[in-house]
Amino acid sequence: MPVLVITGTGTEVGKTVATAAVAAAALSAGRTVAVLKAAQTGVRPDEPGDADEVARLAGAVTKAEVARYPEPLAPATAARRAGLKPVRPHEIAEAAAKLATEHDLVLVEGAGGLLVRFDHEGGTLAHAAELLRAPVLVVASAGLGTLNTTELTARELRRRKLDLAGVVIGSWPDSPDLASRCNLADLPDVSGAPLLGALPADAGRLAPADFRAAAPGWLAPRLDGTWDAEAFGVREAPPGGL
């Protein structure tokens, strides 16, 4: 698994922090890691982006971006409004493939959800994953509404014959409500893939040393972690994954 594509079911689901946790767990297992942000939006040229945040939390990763745009919009829209060149899926795939020749694991973090457009021709992260023939990890929210967006994402991945590695909950609340607790059983059902971890709410606010020490405990062994799904309350998930 030299390349793993990480997408969210939408914005603000904890995708960047989940990417950092996967990176930290891989580093703790002795692997070399690169993080590639497909398209960074909403930051100026001198501001840190998502790849920088992953490096801050996870540690010694190689960080890279394909492009960045100043307005916090979908990449295609942000590129058009800034008068800048849009990102093409083949550029993402080429950058990831190059990093894969030099690292044990390359994490490609998307922008928003799977079908957010990178260019005016409709290129998406899904197209880049197709070119890379890479598995896709889906980061989902915990509560009400997540079943619909997770199932839609899973269906689109399967329609494209892409490998859905599994689902990670990007922010597990300190006091989960009924919907969140029920979703532990329902997410594997609707996605047809295993639940591979759950990050605690506000994990990204931990000190980096504490984040790195804790990250393997949030992720399943398939992601170099030690998370015990059954002990967390997850029933056995369907086979699949990495």
MARLUM-536567 format. One record per residue: x negated, y negated, z negated of N, C-alpha, C in turn. Coordinates in steps of 0.02 Angstrom, whole numbers, padded with zeros to 5 digits, always signed. Layout:
XYZXYZXYZ ...
//
This chain:
-00042+00060+00000+00000+00000+00000-00043-00062+00000 -00078-00077+00055-00120-00137+00055-00080-00202+00056 -00018-00202+00084+00023-00262+00087+00091-00248+00057 +00114-00292+00013+00180-00289-00015+00213-00357-00005 +00270-00358+00029+00307-00420+00040+00356-00429-00017 +00358-00489-00046+00402-00503-00102+00452-00557-00082 +00515-00540-00086+00568-00587-00070+00615-00593-00129 +00657-00644-00127+00708-00652-00178+00777-00644-00148 +00827-00635-00190+00895-00635-00166+00921-00705-00156 +00880-00754-00173+00897-00825-00165+00842-00866-00198 +00855-00929-00208+00807-00972-00241+00816-00967-00317 +00763-00985-00353+00765-00989-00426+00783-00922-00459 +00759-00868-00432+00771-00802-00463+00709-00775-00498 +00654-00814-00497+00593-00792-00531+00544-00757-00485 +00547-00772-00421+00504-00737-00373+00430-00750-00384 +00411-00812-00396+00340-00828-00405+00312-00796-00468 +00350-00800-00522+00326-00769-00585+00323-00693-00577 +00371-00664-00542+00369-00592-00529+00308-00574-00486 +00293-00616-00437+00232-00604-00396+00170-00607-00441 +00168-00654-00487+00112-00659-00533+00106-00597-00577 +00163-00571-00599+00162-00511-00641+00136-00451-00603 +00158-00443-00540+00133-00388-00499+00058-00395-00488 +00036-00457-00476-00036-00469-00467-00074-00453-00531 -00049-00475-00588-00084-00464-00652-00088-00390-00668 -00035-00352-00655-00036-00280-00668-00086-00245-00623 -00088-00266-00560-00136-00235-00513-00208-00251-00534 -00220-00313-00555-00287-00331-00578-00307-00291-00639 -00259-00280-00685-00275-00242-00745-00290-00169-00729 -00265-00146-00671-00279-00078-00649-00344-00074-00609 -00379-00129-00604-00444-00130-00570-00441-00142-00495 -00385-00168-00470-00378-00180-00398-00394-00252-00382 -00419-00264-00322-00429-00332-00298-00364-00355-00264 -00346-00418-00276-00280-00443-00256-00286-00510-00220 -00247-00517-00167-00238-00581-00133-00164-00598-00133 -00149-00662-00139-00080-00686-00137-00073-00735-00080 -00027-00721-00035-00016-00764+00023+00054-00793+00019 +00059-00859+00015+00123-00893+00018+00139-00907+00091 +00194-00879+00115+00210-00885+00186+00222-00957+00207 +00261-00993+00168+00275-01063+00183+00291-01098+00117 +00249-01145+00099+00259-01182+00037+00295-01247+00052 +00352-01257+00020+00389-01319+00030+00396-01356-00036 +00408-01421-00031+00421-01462-00090+00360-01484-00128 +00302-01483-00096+00241-01506-00129+00200-01549-00082 +00165-01597-00110+00119-01638-00070+00053-01600-00059 +00012-01623-00013-00051-01588+00001-00096-01580-00060 -00092-01627-00108-00137-01625-00166-00105-01591-00227 -00045-01565-00220-00010-01533-00276-00019-01458-00275 -00021-01425-00333-00024-01353-00334+00042-01322-00310 +00037-01267-00274+00096-01232-00250+00106-01166-00286 +00149-01125-00257+00165-01061-00289+00105-01015-00294 +00063-01013-00243+00004-00971-00246-00043-00992-00302 -00047-01058-00313-00087-01083-00369-00058-01061-00436 +00009-01061-00441+00041-01040-00503+00029-00966-00516 +00031-00926-00462+00016-00854-00470-00055-00846-00496 -00102-00882-00467-00171-00877-00489-00180-00901-00561 -00145-00953-00580-00149-00978-00649-00127-00925-00699 -00072-00892-00683-00044-00842-00729-00081-00776-00726 -00096-00753-00665-00122-00685-00656-00197-00679-00664 -00234-00731-00644-00306-00727-00649-00340-00727-00582 -00391-00685-00575-00437-00688-00518-00408-00658-00455 -00361-00695-00424-00335-00675-00359-00360-00723-00306 -00363-00698-00245-00375-00742-00188-00308-00772-00169 -00305-00837-00162-00241-00870-00146-00246-00904-00078 -00190-00901-00042-00188-00930+00025-00117-00951+00042 -00112-01000+00087-00047-01022+00114-00053-01022+00190 +00002-01008+00223+00003-01016+00296+00018-01088+00314 +00065-01119+00278+00081-01189+00290+00116-01217+00229 +00116-01284+00224+00154-01317+00171+00187-01380+00198 +00244-01397+00168+00284-01453+00190+00307-01492+00129 +00314-01558+00134+00326-01598+00074+00397-01594+00045 +00447-01581+00085+00516-01582+00059+00538-01513+00038 +00577-01508-00017+00600-01443-00042+00660-01417-00003 +00646-01395+00057+00698-01372+00103+00677-01305+00134 +00722-01274+00171+00703-01215+00208+00644-01232+00253 +00595-01186+00262+00535-01203+00299+00547-01233+00369 +00594-01205+00406+00607-01231+00474+00631-01303+00470 +00675-01318+00423+00701-01386+00415+00647-01433+00390 +00608-01409+00341+00555-01450+00313+00502-01467+00366 +00486-01418+00408+00437-01430+00461+00463-01481+00511 +00526-01473+00531+00556-01519+00580+00558-01590+00553 +00579-01598+00491+00584-01665+00462+00516-01698+00452 +00465-01657+00440+00398-01685+00429+00360-01693+00495 +00389-01670+00550+00354-01674+00614+00293-01630+00617 +00297-01573+00580+00240-01527+00577+00257-01462+00613 +00205-01425+00628+00213-01361+00663+00247-01310+00617 +00297-01275+00641+00329-01225+00598+00286-01162+00591 +00304-01123+00541+00270-01059+00531+00302-01006+00575 +00261-00966+00608+00286-00910+00648+00273-00845+00611 +00319-00797+00617+00308-00733+00583+00242-00699+00599 +00219-00705+00662+00156-00672+00680+00097-00705+00644 +00103-00770+00628+00049-00803+00591+00045-00777+00519 +00103-00765+00489+00105-00736+00422+00075-00666+00424 +00095-00626+00473+00070-00557+00478-00005-00556+00490 -00029-00600+00533-00101-00601+00547-00141-00622+00486 -00117-00671+00449-00152-00693+00388-00153-00637+00336 -00097-00603+00328-00093-00548+00279-00138-00490+00300 -00138-00474+00364-00179-00418+00388-00253-00433+00378 -00274-00495+00388-00344-00513+00376-00362-00505+00302 -00319-00529+00259-00331-00522+00187-00333-00449+00166 -00294-00408+00199-00291-00336+00182-00356-00300+00198 -00397-00328+00242-00462-00297+00257-00512-00309+00201 -00496-00356+00156-00543-00377+00104-00518-00366+00033 -00456-00342+00026-00426-00333-00040-00388-00267-00044 -00381-00242-00104-00342-00180-00114-00268-00192-00106 -00245-00252-00123-00174-00268-00121-00165-00340-00099 -00120-00351-00051-00101-00418-00029-00027-00427-00044 -00010-00478-00082+00059-00494-00097+00080-00554-00054 +00130-00543-00013+00155-00596+00031+00220-00622+00001 +00218-00683-00026+00278-00711-00057+00315-00754-00007 +00380-00740+00001+00420-00779+00046+00443-00845+00017 +00489-00877+00052+00518-00940+00029+00593-00929+00024 +00620-00929-00037+00691-00916-00045+00707-00843-00030 +00759-00832+00009+00781-00764+00024+00752-00736+00088 +00771-00674+00103+00742-00636+00158+00752-00669+00225 +00809-00701+00237+00826-00728+00303+00820-00803+00308 +00787-00834+00260+00772-00906+00266+00729-00917+00328 +00747-00965+00368+00713-00973+00433+00647-01012+00427 +00597-00986+00461+00531-01019+00463+00524-01063+00525 +00559-01048+00579+00553-01086+00640+00621-01092+00674 +00625-01132+00727+00689-01144+00760+00712-01085+00802 +00668-01036+00813+00689-00976+00849+00721-00924+00802 +00722-00939+00737+00753-00893+00690+00705-00843+00659 +00640-00855+00663+00591-00811+00631+00598-00813+00555 +00593-00756+00523+00603-00750+00451+00549-00706+00420 +00552-00701+00354+00506-00656+00318+00518-00584+00340 +00580-00567+00355+00595-00499+00378+00556-00483+00442 +00550-00531+00487+00512-00520+00548+00438-00508+00532 +00411-00547+00485+00342-00537+00465+00332-00468+00435 +00379-00445+00393+00374-00378+00364+00376-00325+00417 +00417-00336+00468+00420-00288+00524+00353-00283+00559 +00322-00340+00572+00257-00340+00606+00204-00306+00563 +00208-00315+00498+00159-00285+00452+00175-00212+00436 +00237-00191+00449+00261-00125+00428+00249-00115+00353 +00266-00168+00317+00252-00169+00245+00316-00159+00205 +00311-00127+00146+00369-00122+00102+00387-00190+00074 +00450-00197+00054+00476-00260+00028+00502-00249-00043 +00479-00290-00089+00503-00290-00158+00552-00348-00164 +00611-00334-00192+00663-00384-00199+00667-00407-00271 +00663-00472-00282+00671-00502-00348+00742-00528-00353 +00778-00505-00404+00848-00522-00412+00860-00554-00480 +00915-00590-00486+00935-00616-00551+00970-00562-00590 +00982-00575-00654+01008-00524-00699+01084-00524-00702 +01116-00581-00696+01185-00587-00716+01236-00583-00660 +01295-00610-00674+01351-00607-00630+01334-00636-00561 +01352-00599-00508+01338-00620-00440+01279-00586-00408 +01237-00555-00449+01176-00526-00421+01189-00463-00380 +01243-00427-00394+01256-00365-00357+01270-00380-00284 +01307-00432-00270+01323-00449-00201+01260-00470-00162 +01221-00516-00190+01162-00539-00153+01109-00485-00147 +01103-00443-00197+01055-00388-00193+01076-00337-00140 +01140-00320-00140+01163-00271-00090+01157-00299-00019 +01173-00362-00009+01165-00392+00057+01093-00389+00080 +01046-00405+00035+00975-00403+00052+00954-00332+00069 +00975-00284+00028+00956-00214+00040+00984-00189+00106 +01046-00207+00120+01076-00185+00184+01038-00213+00244 +01018-00276+00239+00981-00306+00295+00913-00272+00304 +00880-00256+00249+00816-00221+00254+00825-00154+00288 +00877-00118+00269+00887-00052+00299+00910-00058+00372 +00948-00108+00387+00968-00119+00457+00907-00128+00501 +00856-00160+00473+00795-00172+00510+00745-00114+00503 +00766-00061+00467+00723-00002+00455+00659-00021+00417 +00667-00069+00370+00612-00088+00327+00618-00050+00261 +00560-00036+00231+00557+00002+00169+00571-00044+00109 +00626-00032+00075+00642-00068+00014+00606-00033-00044 +00553-00064-00069+00513-00033-00121+00551-00026-00186 +00592-00076-00202+00630-00076-00264+00651-00146-00281 +00682-00152-00340+00708-00216-00364+00677-00231-00431 +00659-00294-00441+00635-00319-00505+00680-00376-00527 +00701-00375-00590+00740-00430-00617+00692-00486-00637 +00702-00544-00607+00653-00598-00616+00656-00633-00683 +00713-00629-00717+00719-00663-00782+00772-00628-00823 +00749-00587-00871+00795-00550-00914+00808-00590-00977 +00872-00608-00991+00886-00652-01047+00872-00621-01115 +00858-00663-01163+00846-00639-01232+00908-00605-01260 +00967-00631-01243+01030-00602-01266+01073-00588-01205 +01062-00531-01172+01098-00516-01110+01173-00509-01122 +01213-00537-01077+01285-00531-01082+01308-00464-01052 +01373-00454-01051+01400-00390-01028+01382-00378-00955 +01388-00429-00913+01372-00421-00842+01300-00400-00832 +01254-00431-00868+01183-00414-00861+01170-00342-00882 +01200-00322-00937+01189-00253-00961+01218-00202-00912 +01276-00217-00884+01305-00171-00835+01264-00169-00770 +01233-00225-00754+01194-00228-00692+01132-00183-00694 +01109-00165-00753+01053-00118-00757+01071-00052-00724 +01133-00031-00731+01155+00030-00699+01175+00018-00626 +01204-00040-00613+01234-00052-00547+01183-00074-00494 +01129-00108-00514+01081-00131-00464+01050-00074-00425 +01029-00019-00456+01003+00037-00416+01056+00066-00369 +01119+00066-00391+01172+00092-00349+01182+00049-00286 +01189-00016-00296+01205-00059-00239+01145-00068-00192 +01085-00064-00219+01025-00072-00177+01001-00007-00146 +01019+00049-00178+00993+00114-00155+00918+00120-00166 +00893+00084-00216+00821+00083-00230+00811+00078-00305 +00753+00098-00330+00742+00097-00402+00734+00026-00430 +00754+00019-00493+00738-00042-00530+00668-00033-00557 +00623-00078-00537+00552-00070-00552+00526-00118-00605 +00571-00151-00640+00547-00194-00693+00595-00250-00709 +00581-00283-00764+00621-00341-00785+00575-00387-00824 +00569-00449-00800+00527-00498-00834+00568-00536-00885 +00542-00548-00944+00580-00586-00994+00589-00658-00971 +00645-00687-00992+00656-00758-00977+00598-00799-01003 +00579-00849-00965+00524-00895-00983+00456-00861-00985 +00449-00805-00951+00383-00772-00949+00330-00819-00920 +00350-00861-00872+00303-00906-00842+00277-00960-00888 +00308-00968-00947+00286-01019-00994+00234-00992-01043 +00221-00927-01039+00170-00898-01083+00101-00925-01065 +00057-00925-01114-00013-00940-01099-00039-00887-01052 -00082-00905-01004-00105-00856-00955-00132-00791-00985 -00171-00796-01039-00199-00735-01069-00143-00691-01096 -00091-00720-01125-00035-00682-01150+00005-00652-01093 +00014-00690-01040+00050-00665-00980+00015-00604-00952 -00051-00608-00944-00089-00553-00914-00086-00491-00957 -00088-00500-01023-00086-00443-01067-00017-00410-01066 +00035-00450-01058+00103-00423-01062+00130-00397-00996 +00104-00423-00940+00133-00408-00874+00142-00334-00859 +00092-00291-00872+00103-00220-00856+00163-00190-00892 +00179-00215-00951+00236-00189-00988+00304-00209-00959 +00304-00255-00911+00366-00276-00880+00380-00239-00816 +00332-00200-00791+00337-00169-00725+00328-00094-00729 +00362-00059-00685+00359+00014-00683+00291+00039-00659 +00275+00102-00671+00211+00130-00648+00198+00122-00573 +00251+00121-00533+00242+00112-00460+00210+00044-00444 +00216-00002-00492+00186-00069-00484+00128-00078-00533 +00094-00024-00549+00036-00025-00594+00054-00044-00665 +00117-00035-00684+00138-00053-00751+00154+00006-00795 +00181-00009-00854+00197+00043-00903+00270+00038-00926 +00310-00002-00891+00380-00013-00910+00419+00052-00909 +00454+00065-00962+00495+00126-00968+00567+00107-00954 +00590+00123-00894+00657+00104-00873+00710+00135-00917 +00701+00198-00934+00751+00233-00975+00757+00201-01044 +00700+00185-01074+00702+00153-01139+00734+00084-01136 +00728+00051-01077+00757-00015-01068+00833-00011-01059 +00857+00049-01042+00929+00058-01032+00949+00071-00961 +00900+00086-00918+00914+00099-00847+00921+00174-00837 +00976+00195-00808+00982+00265-00793+00938+00282-00733 +00928+00346-00721+00882+00367-00667+00905+00339-00601 +00857+00308-00565+00872+00276-00502+00860+00324-00444 +00888+00309-00385+00876+00351-00327+00802+00351-00308 +00777+00404-00276+00708+00406-00256+00692+00353-00205 +00629+00336-00200+00608+00285-00150+00554+00243-00179 +00542+00186-00147+00492+00140-00174+00425+00148-00140 +00372+00131-00177+00306+00125-00148+00276+00193-00135 
//
